[in-house]
Amino acid sequence: METYVVGRGKKADIPLSDADDSVSKLHVEITQDSKGNLYLTDCGSLNGTFL
């Protein structure tokens, strides 16, 4: 399984440097399992995660 963290912080694997304060420094994890399925997990952000 591979996991990537998305957010506006420097420690994010996928940094969103142009995002406003509604995006947390470490906002969401994206995990891909061995079959290619993707899972999205909110990292406790105050504003939630929407697709």
N, C-alpha and C positions, 0 to 999 in steps of 0.2 A: 504494500500500500504506500502511496505517496501522499503527503499532506503539504499544503501550501497555505500560508497565512496572508490575508489581504488586509491592508490598512494604510493609514497615512504616516505611520511611524517608520523610522529607519530600520527597525528590526523585522519588518514585514518582508516576506518573500516576494510579494507583489505589491510594491509601494504605490499608493495613490497620492502623489505629492501635490496635486492640484485640488484635492478634495477639501471641502469645508469642514467645520467642526462637527457636523452631524455624523462623520465617519470617525470611528475610534482609531487609536494608534494601532491596535491589533483587533480588527473588527470581526473577521469571519475566517473560518478554516474551510478549505476545499480539499476533500480527500477523494482519491481515486483508488478503487479496489482492483484486484487482479483481473476481474472481468470487464473493467472499463466503466463501471458504475461510479457516478459522482455523488458525493454527499456534502452538504453545506451545513456547517455548524456555527451559529453565532457565538462569539467569544465573550458574551456578557455585555455587549454594547448597550448603552442607554437608549438609543434610538431604534434598536431592532435591525433586522435584515429582511429585505424584500426582494423577490425576483420578479 
